[in-house]
Structures are given as C-alpha cells and as structure tokens.
Amino acid sequence: MGEREFPLASRVGQAAGAFYQAATDPDRQFRFGLDTVVAGLLRS
C-alpha cells in the first residue's frame, strides 16, 4: 500500500504497528484463525 495513495491508512497502520510492536495484533489474528477453524469443523 502506497503512502502517497493512502496517507491516512498509512498513518493508522504505523500507529498500530508501534502500539503492538508488530504490523498487526497477534492475539486478534490467532483468535480469528481459531474461530475460523472451529466454524469449519462444526459445519462438517
């Protein structure tokens, strides 16, 4: 994503990265992945 094309999104991404010391929230990613796997298993 280009900073020139999306300046606000770029600033938000930088702030989130600084807050979580990563590009995204790892706990949220884990929970999303786990919920997705469980939902898939329940449909089987």
mmCIF entry with sequence, helices, sheets and N, C-alpha, C, O atoms, coordinates in Angstrom:
data_MODEL
# 
_entry.id   MODEL 
# 
_entity.id                         1 
_entity.type                       polymer 
_entity.pdbx_number_of_molecules   1 
# 
_entity_poly.entity_id                      1 
_entity_poly.type                           'polypeptide(L)' 
_entity_poly.nstd_linkage                   no 
_entity_poly.nstd_monomer                   no 
_entity_poly.pdbx_seq_one_letter_code       MGEREFPLASRVGQAAGAFYQAATDPDRQFRFGLDTVVAGLLRS 
_entity_poly.pdbx_seq_one_letter_code_can   MGEREFPLASRVGQAAGAFYQAATDPDRQFRFGLDTVVAGLLRS 
_entity_poly.pdbx_strand_id                 A 
# 
loop_
_entity_poly_seq.entity_id 
_entity_poly_seq.num 
_entity_poly_seq.mon_id 
_entity_poly_seq.hetero 
1 1  MET n 
1 2  GLY n 
1 3  GLU n 
1 4  ARG n 
1 5  GLU n 
1 6  PHE n 
1 7  PRO n 
1 8  LEU n 
1 9  ALA n 
1 10 SER n 
1 11 ARG n 
1 12 VAL n 
1 13 GLY n 
1 14 GLN n 
1 15 ALA n 
1 16 ALA n 
1 17 GLY n 
1 18 ALA n 
1 19 PHE n 
1 20 TYR n 
1 21 GLN n 
1 22 ALA n 
1 23 ALA n 
1 24 THR n 
1 25 ASP n 
1 26 PRO n 
1 27 ASP n 
1 28 ARG n 
1 29 GLN n 
1 30 PHE n 
1 31 ARG n 
1 32 PHE n 
1 33 GLY n 
1 34 LEU n 
1 35 ASP n 
1 36 THR n 
1 37 VAL n 
1 38 VAL n 
1 39 ALA n 
1 40 GLY n 
1 41 LEU n 
1 42 LEU n 
1 43 ARG n 
1 44 SER n 
# 
_struct_asym.id          A 
_struct_asym.entity_id   1 
# 
loop_
_struct_conf.conf_type_id 
_struct_conf.id 
_struct_conf.pdbx_PDB_helix_id 
_struct_conf.beg_label_comp_id 
_struct_conf.beg_label_asym_id 
_struct_conf.beg_label_seq_id 
_struct_conf.pdbx_beg_PDB_ins_code 
_struct_conf.end_label_comp_id 
_struct_conf.end_label_asym_id 
_struct_conf.end_label_seq_id 
_struct_conf.pdbx_end_PDB_ins_code 
_struct_conf.beg_auth_comp_id 
_struct_conf.beg_auth_asym_id 
_struct_conf.beg_auth_seq_id 
_struct_conf.end_auth_comp_id 
_struct_conf.end_auth_asym_id 
_struct_conf.end_auth_seq_id 
_struct_conf.pdbx_PDB_helix_class 
_struct_conf.details 
_struct_conf.pdbx_PDB_helix_length 
HELX_P HELX_P1 AA1 PRO A 7  ? TYR A 20 ? PRO A 7  TYR A 20 1 ? 14 
HELX_P HELX_P2 AA2 PRO A 26 ? ARG A 43 ? PRO A 26 ARG A 43 1 ? 18 
# 
_struct_conf_type.id          HELX_P 
_struct_conf_type.criteria    ? 
_struct_conf_type.reference   ? 
# 
loop_
_atom_site.group_PDB 
_atom_site.id 
_atom_site.type_symbol 
_atom_site.label_atom_id 
_atom_site.label_alt_id 
_atom_site.label_comp_id 
_atom_site.label_asym_id 
_atom_site.label_entity_id 
_atom_site.label_seq_id 
_atom_site.pdbx_PDB_ins_code 
_atom_site.Cartn_x 
_atom_site.Cartn_y 
_atom_site.Cartn_z 
_atom_site.occupancy 
_atom_site.B_iso_or_equiv 
_atom_site.pdbx_formal_charge 
_atom_site.auth_seq_id 
_atom_site.auth_comp_id 
_atom_site.auth_asym_id 
_atom_site.auth_atom_id 
_atom_site.pdbx_PDB_model_num 
ATOM 1   N N  . MET A 1 1  ? 0.854   -1.159  0.000  1.00 0.00 ? 1  MET A N  1 
ATOM 2   C CA . MET A 1 1  ? 0.000   0.000   0.000  1.00 0.00 ? 1  MET A CA 1 
ATOM 3   C C  . MET A 1 1  ? 0.903   1.225   0.000  1.00 0.00 ? 1  MET A C  1 
ATOM 4   O O  . MET A 1 1  ? 1.800   1.353   0.834  1.00 0.00 ? 1  MET A O  1 
ATOM 5   N N  . GLY A 1 2  ? 0.663   2.090   -0.913 1.00 0.00 ? 2  GLY A N  1 
ATOM 6   C CA . GLY A 1 2  ? 1.492   3.274   -1.031 1.00 0.00 ? 2  GLY A CA 1 
ATOM 7   C C  . GLY A 1 2  ? 1.092   4.377   -0.069 1.00 0.00 ? 2  GLY A C  1 
ATOM 8   O O  . GLY A 1 2  ? -0.090  4.671   0.106  1.00 0.00 ? 2  GLY A O  1 
ATOM 9   N N  . GLU A 1 3  ? 2.084   4.975   0.545  1.00 0.00 ? 3  GLU A N  1 
ATOM 10  C CA . GLU A 1 3  ? 1.817   6.053   1.495  1.00 0.00 ? 3  GLU A CA 1 
ATOM 11  C C  . GLU A 1 3  ? 1.224   7.268   0.795  1.00 0.00 ? 3  GLU A C  1 
ATOM 12  O O  . GLU A 1 3  ? 0.415   7.992   1.375  1.00 0.00 ? 3  GLU A O  1 
ATOM 13  N N  . ARG A 1 4  ? 1.628   7.487   -0.449 1.00 0.00 ? 4  ARG A N  1 
ATOM 14  C CA . ARG A 1 4  ? 1.115   8.650   -1.184 1.00 0.00 ? 4  ARG A CA 1 
ATOM 15  C C  . ARG A 1 4  ? -0.349  8.447   -1.576 1.00 0.00 ? 4  ARG A C  1 
ATOM 16  O O  . ARG A 1 4  ? -1.133  9.396   -1.559 1.00 0.00 ? 4  ARG A O  1 
ATOM 17  N N  . GLU A 1 5  ? -0.714  7.224   -1.926 1.00 0.00 ? 5  GLU A N  1 
ATOM 18  C CA . GLU A 1 5  ? -2.095  6.948   -2.345 1.00 0.00 ? 5  GLU A CA 1 
ATOM 19  C C  . GLU A 1 5  ? -3.057  6.875   -1.167 1.00 0.00 ? 5  GLU A C  1 
ATOM 20  O O  . GLU A 1 5  ? -4.223  7.251   -1.292 1.00 0.00 ? 5  GLU A O  1 
ATOM 21  N N  . PHE A 1 6  ? -2.578  6.395   -0.028 1.00 0.00 ? 6  PHE A N  1 
ATOM 22  C CA . PHE A 1 6  ? -3.429  6.178   1.149  1.00 0.00 ? 6  PHE A CA 1 
ATOM 23  C C  . PHE A 1 6  ? -2.746  6.743   2.399  1.00 0.00 ? 6  PHE A C  1 
ATOM 24  O O  . PHE A 1 6  ? -2.309  5.978   3.259  1.00 0.00 ? 6  PHE A O  1 
ATOM 25  N N  . PRO A 1 7  ? -2.651  8.060   2.508  1.00 0.00 ? 7  PRO A N  1 
ATOM 26  C CA . PRO A 1 7  ? -1.901  8.633   3.630  1.00 0.00 ? 7  PRO A CA 1 
ATOM 27  C C  . PRO A 1 7  ? -2.516  8.345   5.003  1.00 0.00 ? 7  PRO A C  1 
ATOM 28  O O  . PRO A 1 7  ? -1.786  8.082   5.959  1.00 0.00 ? 7  PRO A O  1 
ATOM 29  N N  . LEU A 1 8  ? -3.829  8.391   5.109  1.00 0.00 ? 8  LEU A N  1 
ATOM 30  C CA . LEU A 1 8  ? -4.464  8.125   6.407  1.00 0.00 ? 8  LEU A CA 1 
ATOM 31  C C  . LEU A 1 8  ? -4.274  6.669   6.808  1.00 0.00 ? 8  LEU A C  1 
ATOM 32  O O  . LEU A 1 8  ? -3.912  6.384   7.950  1.00 0.00 ? 8  LEU A O  1 
ATOM 33  N N  . ALA A 1 9  ? -4.514  5.753   5.890  1.00 0.00 ? 9  ALA A N  1 
ATOM 34  C CA . ALA A 1 9  ? -4.331  4.328   6.189  1.00 0.00 ? 9  ALA A CA 1 
ATOM 35  C C  . ALA A 1 9  ? -2.883  4.037   6.563  1.00 0.00 ? 9  ALA A C  1 
ATOM 36  O O  . ALA A 1 9  ? -2.618  3.201   7.427  1.00 0.00 ? 9  ALA A O  1 
ATOM 37  N N  . SER A 1 10 ? -1.966  4.711   5.929  1.00 0.00 ? 10 SER A N  1 
ATOM 38  C CA . SER A 1 10 ? -0.560  4.523   6.236  1.00 0.00 ? 10 SER A CA 1 
ATOM 39  C C  . SER A 1 10 ? -0.249  4.968   7.665  1.00 0.00 ? 10 SER A C  1 
ATOM 40  O O  . SER A 1 10 ? 0.476   4.283   8.387  1.00 0.00 ? 10 SER A O  1 
ATOM 41  N N  . ARG A 1 11 ? -0.794  6.107   8.069  1.00 0.00 ? 11 ARG A N  1 
ATOM 42  C CA . ARG A 1 11 ? -0.559  6.596   9.434  1.00 0.00 ? 11 ARG A CA 1 
ATOM 43  C C  . ARG A 1 11 ? -1.214  5.686   10.467 1.00 0.00 ? 11 ARG A C  1 
ATOM 44  O O  . ARG A 1 11 ? -0.638  5.434   11.525 1.00 0.00 ? 11 ARG A O  1 
ATOM 45  N N  . VAL A 1 12 ? -2.405  5.195   10.167 1.00 0.00 ? 12 VAL A N  1 
ATOM 46  C CA . VAL A 1 12 ? -3.086  4.283   11.090 1.00 0.00 ? 12 VAL A CA 1 
ATOM 47  C C  . VAL A 1 12 ? -2.277  2.990   11.223 1.00 0.00 ? 12 VAL A C  1 
ATOM 48  O O  . VAL A 1 12 ? -2.086  2.480   12.327 1.00 0.00 ? 12 VAL A O  1 
ATOM 49  N N  . GLY A 1 13 ? -1.810  2.472   10.103 1.00 0.00 ? 13 GLY A N  1 
ATOM 50  C CA . GLY A 1 13 ? -1.007  1.254   10.141 1.00 0.00 ? 13 GLY A CA 1 
ATOM 51  C C  . GLY A 1 13 ? 0.276   1.439   10.928 1.00 0.00 ? 13 GLY A C  1 
ATOM 52  O O  . GLY A 1 13 ? 0.674   0.546   11.676 1.00 0.00 ? 13 GLY A O  1 
ATOM 53  N N  . GLN A 1 14 ? 0.925   2.573   10.775 1.00 0.00 ? 14 GLN A N  1 
ATOM 54  C CA . GLN A 1 14 ? 2.151   2.842   11.526 1.00 0.00 ? 14 GLN A CA 1 
ATOM 55  C C  . GLN A 1 14 ? 1.863   2.952   13.018 1.00 0.00 ? 14 GLN A C  1 
ATOM 56  O O  . GLN A 1 14 ? 2.636   2.457   13.838 1.00 0.00 ? 14 GLN A O  1 
ATOM 57  N N  . ALA A 1 15 ? 0.756   3.597   13.374 1.00 0.00 ? 15 ALA A N  1 
ATOM 58  C CA . ALA A 1 15 ? 0.399   3.730   14.789 1.00 0.00 ? 15 ALA A CA 1 
ATOM 59  C C  . ALA A 1 15 ? 0.075   2.363   15.398 1.00 0.00 ? 15 ALA A C  1 
ATOM 60  O O  . ALA A 1 15 ? 0.494   2.069   16.518 1.00 0.00 ? 15 ALA A O  1 
ATOM 61  N N  . ALA A 1 16 ? -0.669  1.530   14.666 1.00 0.00 ? 16 ALA A N  1 
ATOM 62  C CA . ALA A 1 16 ? -0.994  0.194   15.166 1.00 0.00 ? 16 ALA A CA 1 
ATOM 63  C C  . ALA A 1 16 ? 0.268   -0.640  15.303 1.00 0.00 ? 16 ALA A C  1 
ATOM 64  O O  . ALA A 1 16 ? 0.433   -1.365  16.284 1.00 0.00 ? 16 ALA A O  1 
ATOM 65  N N  . GLY A 1 17 ? 1.155   -0.541  14.330 1.00 0.00 ? 17 GLY A N  1 
ATOM 66  C CA . GLY A 1 17 ? 2.409   -1.281  14.396 1.00 0.00 ? 17 GLY A CA 1 
ATOM 67  C C  . GLY A 1 17 ? 3.247   -0.865  15.585 1.00 0.00 ? 17 GLY A C  1 
ATOM 68  O O  . GLY A 1 17 ? 3.851   -1.710  16.245 1.00 0.00 ? 17 GLY A O  1 
ATOM 69  N N  . ALA A 1 18 ? 3.290   0.425   15.867 1.00 0.00 ? 18 ALA A N  1 
ATOM 70  C CA . ALA A 1 18 ? 4.055   0.907   17.012 1.00 0.00 ? 18 ALA A CA 1 
ATOM 71  C C  . ALA A 1 18 ? 3.422   0.452   18.321 1.00 0.00 ? 18 ALA A C  1 
ATOM 72  O O  . ALA A 1 18 ? 4.132   0.090   19.259 1.00 0.00 ? 18 ALA A O  1 
ATOM 73  N N  . PHE A 1 19 ? 2.099   0.465   18.394 1.00 0.00 ? 19 PHE A N  1 
ATOM 74  C CA . PHE A 1 19 ? 1.407   0.068   19.618 1.00 0.00 ? 19 PHE A CA 1 
ATOM 75  C C  . PHE A 1 19 ? 1.616   -1.413  19.921 1.00 0.00 ? 19 PHE A C  1 
ATOM 76  O O  . PHE A 1 19 ? 1.911   -1.785  21.057 1.00 0.00 ? 19 PHE A O  1 
ATOM 77  N N  . TYR A 1 20 ? 1.461   -2.260  18.896 1.00 0.00 ? 20 TYR A N  1 
ATOM 78  C CA . TYR A 1 20 ? 1.569   -3.705  19.094 1.00 0.00 ? 20 TYR A CA 1 
ATOM 79  C C  . TYR A 1 20 ? 2.980   -4.237  18.881 1.00 0.00 ? 20 TYR A C  1 
ATOM 80  O O  . TYR A 1 20 ? 3.227   -5.432  19.041 1.00 0.00 ? 20 TYR A O  1 
ATOM 81  N N  . GLN A 1 21 ? 3.901   -3.353  18.523 1.00 0.00 ? 21 GLN A N  1 
ATOM 82  C CA . GLN A 1 21 ? 5.270   -3.756  18.226 1.00 0.00 ? 21 GLN A CA 1 
ATOM 83  C C  . GLN A 1 21 ? 5.285   -4.793  17.103 1.00 0.00 ? 21 GLN A C  1 
ATOM 84  O O  . GLN A 1 21 ? 6.172   -5.644  17.041 1.00 0.00 ? 21 GLN A O  1 
ATOM 85  N N  . ALA A 1 22 ? 4.305   -4.712  16.230 1.00 0.00 ? 22 ALA A N  1 
ATOM 86  C CA . ALA A 1 22 ? 4.157   -5.617  15.090 1.00 0.00 ? 22 ALA A CA 1 
ATOM 87  C C  . ALA A 1 22 ? 3.211   -4.954  14.095 1.00 0.00 ? 22 ALA A C  1 
ATOM 88  O O  . ALA A 1 22 ? 2.595   -3.931  14.392 1.00 0.00 ? 22 ALA A O  1 
ATOM 89  N N  . ALA A 1 23 ? 3.107   -5.545  12.923 1.00 0.00 ? 23 ALA A N  1 
ATOM 90  C CA . ALA A 1 23 ? 2.223   -4.977  11.904 1.00 0.00 ? 23 ALA A CA 1 
ATOM 91  C C  . ALA A 1 23 ? 0.753   -5.116  12.267 1.00 0.00 ? 23 ALA A C  1 
ATOM 92  O O  . ALA A 1 23 ? -0.074  -4.312  11.837 1.00 0.00 ? 23 ALA A O  1 
ATOM 93  N N  . THR A 1 24 ? 0.424   -6.133  13.058 1.00 0.00 ? 24 THR A N  1 
ATOM 94  C CA . THR A 1 24 ? -0.959  -6.359  13.456 1.00 0.00 ? 24 THR A CA 1 
ATOM 95  C C  . THR A 1 24 ? -1.003  -6.881  14.883 1.00 0.00 ? 24 THR A C  1 
ATOM 96  O O  . THR A 1 24 ? 0.037   -7.106  15.502 1.00 0.00 ? 24 THR A O  1 
ATOM 97  N N  . ASP A 1 25 ? -2.200  -7.071  15.399 1.00 0.00 ? 25 ASP A N  1 
ATOM 98  C CA . ASP A 1 25 ? -2.394  -7.616  16.743 1.00 0.00 ? 25 ASP A CA 1 
ATOM 99  C C  . ASP A 1 25 ? -2.346  -9.140  16.661 1.00 0.00 ? 25 ASP A C  1 
ATOM 100 O O  . ASP A 1 25 ? -3.285  -9.739  16.138 1.00 0.00 ? 25 ASP A O  1 
ATOM 101 N N  . PRO A 1 26 ? -1.301  -9.788  17.152 1.00 0.00 ? 26 PRO A N  1 
ATOM 102 C CA . PRO A 1 26 ? -1.193  -11.238 17.019 1.00 0.00 ? 26 PRO A CA 1 
ATOM 103 C C  . PRO A 1 26 ? -2.295  -12.004 17.753 1.00 0.00 ? 26 PRO A C  1 
ATOM 104 O O  . PRO A 1 26 ? -2.716  -13.063 17.286 1.00 0.00 ? 26 PRO A O  1 
ATOM 105 N N  . ASP A 1 27 ? -2.764  -11.495 18.880 1.00 0.00 ? 27 ASP A N  1 
ATOM 106 C CA . ASP A 1 27 ? -3.845  -12.175 19.600 1.00 0.00 ? 27 ASP A CA 1 
ATOM 107 C C  . ASP A 1 27 ? -5.137  -12.168 18.789 1.00 0.00 ? 27 ASP A C  1 
ATOM 108 O O  . ASP A 1 27 ? -5.867  -13.159 18.753 1.00 0.00 ? 27 ASP A O  1 
ATOM 109 N N  . ARG A 1 28 ? -5.404  -11.054 18.148 1.00 0.00 ? 28 ARG A N  1 
ATOM 110 C CA . ARG A 1 28 ? -6.610  -10.964 17.314 1.00 0.00 ? 28 ARG A CA 1 
ATOM 111 C C  . ARG A 1 28 ? -6.506  -11.902 16.113 1.00 0.00 ? 28 ARG A C  1 
ATOM 112 O O  . ARG A 1 28 ? -7.483  -12.560 15.756 1.00 0.00 ? 28 ARG A O  1 
ATOM 113 N N  . GLN A 1 29 ? -5.337  -11.967 15.494 1.00 0.00 ? 29 GLN A N  1 
ATOM 114 C CA . GLN A 1 29 ? -5.146  -12.876 14.364 1.00 0.00 ? 29 GLN A CA 1 
ATOM 115 C C  . GLN A 1 29 ? -5.325  -14.323 14.792 1.00 0.00 ? 29 GLN A C  1 
ATOM 116 O O  . GLN A 1 29 ? -5.959  -15.105 14.083 1.00 0.00 ? 29 GLN A O  1 
ATOM 117 N N  . PHE A 1 30 ? -4.774  -14.688 15.945 1.00 0.00 ? 30 PHE A N  1 
ATOM 118 C CA . PHE A 1 30 ? -4.914  -16.056 16.433 1.00 0.00 ? 30 PHE A CA 1 
ATOM 119 C C  . PHE A 1 30 ? -6.376  -16.392 16.684 1.00 0.00 ? 30 PHE A C  1 
ATOM 120 O O  . PHE A 1 30 ? -6.852  -17.457 16.289 1.00 0.00 ? 30 PHE A O  1 
ATOM 121 N N  . ARG A 1 31 ? -7.083  -15.484 17.338 1.00 0.00 ? 31 ARG A N  1 
ATOM 122 C CA . ARG A 1 31 ? -8.492  -15.727 17.655 1.00 0.00 ? 31 ARG A CA 1 
ATOM 123 C C  . ARG A 1 31 ? -9.321  -15.872 16.374 1.00 0.00 ? 31 ARG A C  1 
ATOM 124 O O  . ARG A 1 31 ? -10.184 -16.745 16.289 1.00 0.00 ? 31 ARG A O  1 
ATOM 125 N N  . PHE A 1 32 ? -9.060  -15.017 15.381 1.00 0.00 ? 32 PHE A N  1 
ATOM 126 C CA . PHE A 1 32 ? -9.758  -15.111 14.111 1.00 0.00 ? 32 PHE A CA 1 
ATOM 127 C C  . PHE A 1 32 ? -9.495  -16.462 13.454 1.00 0.00 ? 32 PHE A C  1 
ATOM 128 O O  . PHE A 1 32 ? -10.424 -17.112 12.974 1.00 0.00 ? 32 PHE A O  1 
ATOM 129 N N  . GLY A 1 33 ? -8.247  -16.881 13.430 1.00 0.00 ? 33 GLY A N  1 
ATOM 130 C CA . GLY A 1 33 ? -7.900  -18.167 12.829 1.00 0.00 ? 33 GLY A CA 1 
ATOM 131 C C  . GLY A 1 33 ? -8.555  -19.323 13.558 1.00 0.00 ? 33 GLY A C  1 
ATOM 132 O O  . GLY A 1 33 ? -9.095  -20.231 12.926 1.00 0.00 ? 33 GLY A O  1 
ATOM 133 N N  . LEU A 1 34 ? -8.514  -19.298 14.871 1.00 0.00 ? 34 LEU A N  1 
ATOM 134 C CA . LEU A 1 34 ? -9.119  -20.366 15.669 1.00 0.00 ? 34 LEU A CA 1 
ATOM 135 C C  . LEU A 1 34 ? -10.630 -20.417 15.452 1.00 0.00 ? 34 LEU A C  1 
ATOM 136 O O  . LEU A 1 34 ? -11.198 -21.494 15.265 1.00 0.00 ? 34 LEU A O  1 
ATOM 137 N N  . ASP A 1 35 ? -11.275 -19.263 15.477 1.00 0.00 ? 35 ASP A N  1 
ATOM 138 C CA . ASP A 1 35 ? -12.724 -19.217 15.238 1.00 0.00 ? 35 ASP A CA 1 
ATOM 139 C C  . ASP A 1 35 ? -13.077 -19.755 13.856 1.00 0.00 ? 35 ASP A C  1 
ATOM 140 O O  . ASP A 1 35 ? -14.088 -20.439 13.694 1.00 0.00 ? 35 ASP A O  1 
ATOM 141 N N  . THR A 1 36 ? -12.254 -19.450 12.867 1.00 0.00 ? 36 THR A N  1 
ATOM 142 C CA . THR A 1 36 ? -12.498 -19.922 11.508 1.00 0.00 ? 36 THR A CA 1 
ATOM 143 C C  . THR A 1 36 ? -12.374 -21.437 11.416 1.00 0.00 ? 36 THR A C  1 
ATOM 144 O O  . THR A 1 36 ? -13.199 -22.092 10.780 1.00 0.00 ? 36 THR A O  1 
ATOM 145 N N  . VAL A 1 37 ? -11.351 -21.991 12.047 1.00 0.00 ? 37 VAL A N  1 
ATOM 146 C CA . VAL A 1 37 ? -11.155 -23.448 12.035 1.00 0.00 ? 37 VAL A CA 1 
ATOM 147 C C  . VAL A 1 37 ? -12.303 -24.144 12.764 1.00 0.00 ? 37 VAL A C  1 
ATOM 148 O O  . VAL A 1 37 ? -12.836 -25.141 12.277 1.00 0.00 ? 37 VAL A O  1 
ATOM 149 N N  . VAL A 1 38 ? -12.677 -23.628 13.911 1.00 0.00 ? 38 VAL A N  1 
ATOM 150 C CA . VAL A 1 38 ? -13.763 -24.249 14.693 1.00 0.00 ? 38 VAL A CA 1 
ATOM 151 C C  . VAL A 1 38 ? -15.076 -24.185 13.916 1.00 0.00 ? 38 VAL A C  1 
ATOM 152 O O  . VAL A 1 38 ? -15.824 -25.163 13.894 1.00 0.00 ? 38 VAL A O  1 
ATOM 153 N N  . ALA A 1 39 ? -15.364 -23.061 13.283 1.00 0.00 ? 39 ALA A N  1 
ATOM 154 C CA . ALA A 1 39 ? -16.588 -22.937 12.499 1.00 0.00 ? 39 ALA A CA 1 
ATOM 155 C C  . ALA A 1 39 ? -16.588 -23.941 11.345 1.00 0.00 ? 39 ALA A C  1 
ATOM 156 O O  . ALA A 1 39 ? -17.624 -24.526 11.029 1.00 0.00 ? 39 ALA A O  1 
ATOM 157 N N  . GLY A 1 40 ? -15.438 -24.138 10.724 1.00 0.00 ? 40 GLY A N  1 
ATOM 158 C CA . GLY A 1 40 ? -15.337 -25.120 9.650  1.00 0.00 ? 40 GLY A CA 1 
ATOM 159 C C  . GLY A 1 40 ? -15.562 -26.541 10.138 1.00 0.00 ? 40 GLY A C  1 
ATOM 160 O O  . GLY A 1 40 ? -16.206 -27.344 9.463  1.00 0.00 ? 40 GLY A O  1 
ATOM 161 N N  . LEU A 1 41 ? -15.032 -26.846 11.310 1.00 0.00 ? 41 LEU A N  1 
ATOM 162 C CA . LEU A 1 41 ? -15.228 -28.184 11.886 1.00 0.00 ? 41 LEU A CA 1 
ATOM 163 C C  . LEU A 1 41 ? -16.674 -28.423 12.276 1.00 0.00 ? 41 LEU A C  1 
ATOM 164 O O  . LEU A 1 41 ? -17.183 -29.532 12.116 1.00 0.00 ? 41 LEU A O  1 
ATOM 165 N N  . LEU A 1 42 ? -17.328 -27.422 12.773 1.00 0.00 ? 42 LEU A N  1 
ATOM 166 C CA . LEU A 1 42 ? -18.734 -27.578 13.166 1.00 0.00 ? 42 LEU A CA 1 
ATOM 167 C C  . LEU A 1 42 ? -19.648 -27.779 11.974 1.00 0.00 ? 42 LEU A C  1 
ATOM 168 O O  . LEU A 1 42 ? -20.714 -28.381 12.110 1.00 0.00 ? 42 LEU A O  1 
ATOM 169 N N  . ARG A 1 43 ? -19.255 -27.289 10.806 1.00 0.00 ? 43 ARG A N  1 
ATOM 170 C CA . ARG A 1 43 ? -20.059 -27.470 9.607  1.00 0.00 ? 43 ARG A CA 1 
ATOM 171 C C  . ARG A 1 43 ? -19.913 -28.875 9.028  1.00 0.00 ? 43 ARG A C  1 
ATOM 172 O O  . ARG A 1 43 ? -20.751 -29.320 8.244  1.00 0.00 ? 43 ARG A O  1 
ATOM 173 N N  . SER A 1 44 ? -18.863 -29.555 9.412  1.00 0.00 ? 44 SER A N  1 
ATOM 174 C CA . SER A 1 44 ? -18.596 -30.889 8.839  1.00 0.00 ? 44 SER A CA 1 
ATOM 175 C C  . SER A 1 44 ? -19.548 -31.933 9.383  1.00 0.00 ? 44 SER A C  1 
ATOM 176 O O  . SER A 1 44 ? -19.462 -33.102 9.008  1.00 0.00 ? 44 SER A O  1 
# 
